[in-house]
Amino acid sequence: MSVYDIIGVLGGLGLFLFGMKFMGEGLELAAGSKLRTLLEKITSNKYLAMLVGVLVTAVIQSSAATDAMVIGFVNAGLMNLGQSVGILFGSKIGTTATSLLLSINIKDIVPIFTFVGVAVIIFVKKNNYRYYAQIAAGFGILFMGMTFMSESFDGLKHSKPFLDFISTISSPLLGFLLGLLITAIMQSSSATVGILMALGMSGAVTLESCVYIIYGMNVGACMPVFLSAAGANRQAKQAALFNFIMCFIGAVILMGVTIAIAPTDFSVVKLFTNIPGLRNNVPRQISAVHIVFNIIRTLMLMPASGILIKLTKLIMPDKDEDDDGVTVYLDSRILTTPPVAVQQTEKECARLAQLARDSFDWAYDAAVNGNAKAIQKVEENEKVVDKLTNSITKYIVKINGLDIMDYDRKVMGAMYNAIQDLERIGDRSENICESASQIISGEVVLSDVAKKELKTLFEVVQQILEDSFYMFANQSKDPNLTEAVMRAEDQIDEYCELFRQNHIRRLASGECSAEAGIIFIELLTNLERVGDHAVTVAFCIPYKHPQAIQS
């Protein structure tokens, strides 16, 4: 094998890896909201979760990305170890989709995919079409890279040193370790399969020399999951360990079975080389073994997942960890799948809205009912609101640096603006508490009429918050709620103007002191601003539903 052949192999591998990544990103972006809906179906039913894992991995073309996303979900507390098990099993089957595509002999027409895809990307501006074009171009580049590798490997089938090396790695242990090592370095089982299939296409290897490498690479694929669990919490690390245990035990059992039946007529090599459609086609044989291995491992170990979880916790026991009490839905690992990261940001923003609403309710309790303890709750809650606003802002900045759908980018812009208003609602609640503390302490005394007016205004503001935050969290402009919010805003303005005039008359008649008057006006102003912020939050989302009423 000459230096030029080595350069050709490296160039082909580069094209293969780029095409795989490019196609996966296109599939992910084209799936968009469908991918989010799919992930929302995850339940405690591990078999349903397994199907979700298969489909998600088939879409994003990377079990490592799916596994990292699962680690992120576990770390964020969105699922526990038991719920993650099904997806981890499913991702191993889903990743075989790449080898299945590569086993199709369409190399003569593959350049057309690349040409059409690139042409659409260059000349068409609409993103939806560009995503589908990216899938086509990525698939073409992926296949061309493998073909290029295969042609560069062609000289190996006549190389005595290489043939001697192949005879050595036919040993189960050496083949297993080689597959594990290469995949751990490349961090992609699909890439290792692609190299094996390219070698098979060139005639440099047979199925017999690849079987144990395939087993080993399925264990080596766990390396990215271990890396993604670094810095995560205990449960996330347990999920990464479970993933390794499941892959390792499955590979060891199937290796033992393969070795045991090797001398018989039911050996893996004889079975797969005699299947119609696979005869004399080593790439297809390699793909078939890869697929069947992952399916059998799943069928064999899924029913015993409870035992594997116990083994995982025996090796890495549960341990209490301090929770920062800030983000619940956000995790940097989820950024590998932008549509899901967008979805999680929306959930975190809805949580921030609820925290802001809690602050206002406690402020109401302090100002209207004279509950001094509520003031302390607002102060403590406001610290969380400030930290959470900061965390969400940083996360949105990261998302905007990714390739996301146009609508999602608009939503992230709207969320960025909304969280500023939500934080200000928290600030206004603090201001209300400052006024309430003076009333509770007896520094100022409001008249009964003033108290009644404040209670009336508080209740209207509470209602506008409830309606506005519902619209925000559900991203829906319900006509009835839209009308109710707009009507409530007008009512708040009217009440504030009316109560100010009433206050002036009370001051003139001596019913109210100047100090009490200042507190009363400050409360009116803060309540009016809370209403304004609530309206902004309600109508910030660029609603895409046709029935939406445009404001």
N, C-alpha and C positions, 0 to 999 in steps of 0.2 A: 504493500500500500504506500503510494507516494505522498509527498508533502501536499501536492495539489488535491489528492483524494481526501486527506485529513481536513484541509481547508474547505473542501466541498461538503464534508460531513458536518462541520461546524456551521457553515452557512445554511445548510438544509435544516439543521436543528434549530438555528435561530429563527428561520422562517416558520418552522413548525410551532415553536413556542409562541411567537408573535401572533400567528394565525389563530391558535387556540385561545389566546387571551382576547384578541380582537373580536372573534366570533362570540365568545362567552359574554363580553360586555354588550355586544349588540343584542343578543338574546335577552339579557337581563333588562336592558332599557326598553326593548320592544314589549316584554312581559309587563313591566311597570306595575300598575295597580293590581294586576292579576296575581303577581308574585306576592304582594302584600296580603291579598285576600286568602291566598293559599296558606300563608304562614299563620293567619288568624284561625285556621281550622285545627291547629295543633291542640290536641286535648290529652288527657291522661291515657287515652287508648293508644298503646304503643304501636299497634298495627296500622292505625290511621296515620300516626306520626311517621311511621316508616314510609308509607306511600308519599307523604309530603316531602320527606327527605329525598326519595327517588326523583320526584318531579322537579323539586327546586334545584338539585344538583344537575339533572339533565338540562335544565335551563341555563344555569350559570357555568356549566361545563367544568366544574372544579369541586371535588369533594373537600379539598383543603379550605376553600372559601366557605362552603356550607358548614364544615366543622368549626371553623373560626367564628362564624356567625352564631352557632349554637353555644360556643363557649361565652360569647358576648351576652347572649340571652340569659344564660345561667348566672353569669357574673352580675348582670343587672337585676337578677331576681325575677325575671319574667317567666322562667320555668325552672323546675327542680331537676335533680339528676335523673329521676325516674322518667320524667317527660322528655328529656333529651335523648334517652336511649334509642327510641324508635327512629328519630331523625338520623342519628349517627349510623345506625344499621342501614337505613335507606340511602344515605349518601354514598355508601360503598357500591351499591348497585347502580345508582344514578351515574357515577363516574365512568361506568363502562360504555356509556353512550358514545363517547369519543372513539373508542376502538371499534364500535359497531359501524360508525360512519366511515372510518378508515378502511374497513374490510370490504367496502363496496368498490368494485373495479370501474371507476369512472375517470381515470387519470387523463384520458384523451379529451374530455370535455370540461375538465376542471378549470383551465384558463379562462373559459367563458364566464364562470362564476366570478372570478377575480375582476375581469374587465367590466362586466355589467355592474358589479358592486361598487368599484372605484368610480365608474362614470356617474352613477347616481349620487354618490357622496360628493363629487366635485360640482355637478351641475344642478342638483335638486336641493332646494333650500328647506323644504318641510322636514322636520326632524323625524317624524314617524317613518317616512320612506327611507331616510338615511339610516335608521336603525336596522331595517330589513336588508338594506344594501350592505351594511357592515357585517351582518350575518353571512351573506353570500360571499363577500370579499374575504372575510376571515376564514371561511370554509375552503375557499380556493387556495389561499396562501398556505393554510394548514396542510392541505393535500399536496401542493407543489413542493413544500418543504420536505415532506416524507419521500416523495418521488426523487427529489434531489439527493437526499441521504442514501436512498436505495441505489441510485446510479453510482454514487461515490463509494459505496460499500462493495460494489460488484467485484473489485479485484481481490477482496478478502477470501472469496471462496476457493482461490487457488493459492492462498498464502499458508505455507506449512506452519509457521509459528502461530497463526490465528487458529488453524485447525487443531493444533495441539492444545491451545488454550481452551477451545470449545470442548474438547474431550475431557479436559480437567473439570470444567464447571458443570459437566453432566452429573458430577457428584452432588447429591442432594444438599449437603451442608454448604458446600462452596457456592452452588448456584443460589441457594437461599440468601446467604450472606452478601453475595454480589448484588442481587436484586434489591436487598434492603439498603445497602450502602449507596448505590447509584440513585435510588429514589429519595433517600434522605438528603443527599446532596442537591439533587434537582428540585426537591420538594413538590414533585408531581408524578403520580403513578401513570397518568395519561402520557406524559413525556417519555417515560421508560417503555411503556407499551408501544408508543410510536417508533422508538428506536428499534425495538425487537421486531416489529412488523416490517420496518424498512430493511433490516438485515434479512428477514425471511423472504421479502420480495426480491432481494438480490441473489437469493440462493445461498447466502453465507451461513445460515443456521437452519436447523430443523426444529420441529416442535419438541423433540426429545431433549434438546439442549436448553430449551426455554422454560419448561414447566416449573422447575424449582425457582428460577429467577422470578417468575410471575408470583409465586407464593411469597417470596421475600419482599418484592416491591410493594405488596399490599400491607406489609408491616412497616416498611420504610415510609409509607405515605402518612404515618402518624406523626412524623417529625414536625410539620407545620402546626399541628394541633398543640403539641407541647410548647412550641414557641409562642403561640397565641395565648396560652394560659399563663405565661410569665407575668407576674404582677396582678393576676386575677385573684378572686377570693377562693376560699377553700372548696366550695361546691364546684366552681369552674375547673379547678385543678383536678377534682375527682372525676369530672366528665372527661377531661383529657386522658386521665389514667385509665378510665373505663374503656375509652376508645382503643388504647394500646392493648389492654388485656384482651378485649374482644378480638382484635385483629391477630394478635400473637397466638392465642389459644386456637383460633380457627385455622390459622396457617399450620400450626404444629400437628393438629389432628388430621387435617387433609394431607399433609406431607406423609404422615405415618401410614394413612390408607393408601396413598399413591405408591409408596415404597413396597407395601405389603402385596399389592396386586400387580406390581410391575412384571413379575415373571409369568403371569397368567395371560389368557386371551382377553381379559377384561381390563388390561392396563390402560391408563389414561391416553397414552400415545396411540395405541391401536384403536381405541374407541373413537377418538376425534379424527384420526387420519382416514377412517373408513366410513365416516358419515357422508352421504351424498351432498355435494355442494362444498365440502371441505377438502376432498381428495386433491392432492397435488397443489394445494393453496395454503402455504404456511402462514401468511398474514391472517387469513380467516381462522385458521386453527388456533393461532395465538389469541385472537380476539374471543373466540368461542370459549377457550379455557379460562380466560380472564373473567368473562361474564358468568359462566357456570360456577366457577370458584366462589364468586361473591354471592351468588344466589344460594348455593348450598350452605355456605357459612352462615348466612342470615337465617335460613330455615332451620339450621341445626342449633344455633345459639340464641335466637330470639326467645323461644320458650323458656330458656334457662337464664334470661337476663336478670331475674331476681337474685339468682345465685352469684352472678357476676358482679352485681351491685354490692352484695355483701362482701365479696372478695375485695372489691375496690375499697370499701370502707374499712376493711380489716387492715389493708396495707396503708391507707391514708384515712384515719378516723376523723369523724366530724369534730370541729373545734369552733367555739364561739369567737366571733370576730366583731370588731367595732364597725358600726355602720356610720358613714359620714352624714347620713340623713339629708343628703342633697338630691342628687339625681336618682331616679328609679329606672327609667327606661333607656337612658343613654349609655353607650359603651363604644369605645373607639373601634373595637373589633367588628361592630356592625357596619362601619363605614365601608367595608369591603363590598357590601351590597347596598348601593345608594337608595334604591326605592324603599328598602326596609328601614334605612337610617332616617329617611324622610318621615315615614310612618311613626317611628319611635319618637321623633322630635315633636310631631303633632300631639302624641299622647302626653309627653312631658309638659308641653305648653298648656294642655287642658288641665293637667295637675297643678300647674302654676296658677291657673285661673281659679281653681278650687281653693288654693291657699290664700289668694287675694280675697276671695269671697269670705273665707273664715275670718280673716282680719277685720273685714267690714262688719260682720255679724257680731264679733266681740266688741268692736267699737260702739255699735248700736247698744249692746247690753250695758256698756259702761256709761254712755251718755244718757240713755233713756231710763235705764233701771238702776243706775248708780252702783253697778257691780265693779268694785275696785280690782278684783282678781282678774277681770277680763282685760284690764290695761296691761298687766304683766304678760298675759297670753299673746296679745298683739305685739308687744316688744320682742318676745321670743320668736314668734312666727315671722316677723319682719326680717330677722336675721337669715332665716331659711329662704325667704322670698328673694332677698338680695343675692345670696349665694347661688340660688337656682337660676335667677335671671342671668347672672354672669356665666354660669356653666352652659346654659342653652345658647347664649350669644356666641360663645366660642365654638360650640358644636355646629351651629348654623354656618359660621364662617368656613369651617372645614367642609361641610356638605357643599357649599357654593363653589368650592375648589374642585369638586368632582364633576363627572359628566352625568348630568341628570336631565330628565325631561323638562321641556319649557314650562309646563304647568307646575311641576314640582318646584322649579326655581322661583316662580311667582309666589307659590305658597310659602316657601322659606322666607322670601322677602316680606310677605305679609306677617308671618309669625315673628320675624325680627321686630317689626313695628309694634305688633300686638303686645309682646312681652314688656316693652317699654311702658305701655299704658297700664298693663297689669301691675307692674312694679309701682307706678304712680298711685294706683288705687290703694296699694299697701301703704305708701307714704301718706296719703290723705287720711287713711284710717289711723295712722300714728298721730297726725295732727288733731284729729277728732278726739283721740284719747287724751292729748295734752289739755284740750279744753275741758273734757269730762273730768279730769283729775282736779281741776280748780273748782268745778261744781260740787264734786263729791267731798272735797276737803272743806267746803263752806266758804272759800275765798270770795266766790260770787254766788248770788242767788237769783235764779230765773223765776219769772212770774209763772203762774199756772197756765196762762194763755200761751206764753212763749214755749213752755214744755210741750203743750198739746200740738202746737204748730210744728215743732221739731219732730215729734213722733210721727206726725202725718207725712212729713217730707222724708224721714228715714224709711218708712214703709214703702213709699213709691220708689225710692232708690234701690231698696232691696229687691223689689219686683223687676226693675229694669236690669239689675245685675243677673238675676236668675234667667230671664229671657235671653239676654245678650250672651251670657256664657254658654247657654244651651246651643244657641246658633253657632257660636265659635267652635265648641267642642265637636259638634256634629257636622260642621261645614254645610249647613243647609239654611237657605233663606225661606223658611216657612212663611207664607203670606200673612197668616194670622199673627205670628210672632213679630214679623217685620212691622206690621201696623201697630202692634202693642208697644214695641220699643220706641217707635217714632212718636206715638201718642204720649208715652210716659216721659219722653224727653221734653216735649212741649209743656206737659203738666209740671215737671220739675222747674222749668224756667218761669212758668206762671206763678207757682207757689213761692219761689224765691223772691220774685218781684213784689208779690202781694205781702209776704211776711216782712220784707224790708220796710215797706210802707207802714205796716202795722207797728213795727218796732219804732219807727220815727215818731209815730203818734204816741206810743207809750212813753218814750223819752220826754216828749213835750209835756205830757200830763203828769210826769213824775212817777209813773207806775213802775219804771225800770231805771236802774242805776246805770251810769256811764260804763262802769267796769263790766257789768252783766251784758250791756249792749254790745261791747266789743266781742265778748265770747260768743254771743248769739250770731253776730254777723260773720265771724270766723267759721262757725259751724255751718251756716247757710252756704258760704263760699265753698267750703270743702265738700259738702254734699252735692252741690251743683257740679263741681269738677269731677267727682266720682261718676255722676251720671254721664258727663261728656266722654270720659274715658271708656265707660261701658258701651256707649254707642259706637265709638271708634273700633273697639274690639269686635262688636257684633258684625260690622260690615267690612272688616279688613280682608277677608278671604276672597280671592278671585274665583267665585263659584262657577263651576263648569256645567252644572246641571241646567238643562233647557228650561225647566220650570222656575228657575231662580228669578227673583225680582231684582232688577238692577237698581241700585240706589244712586 
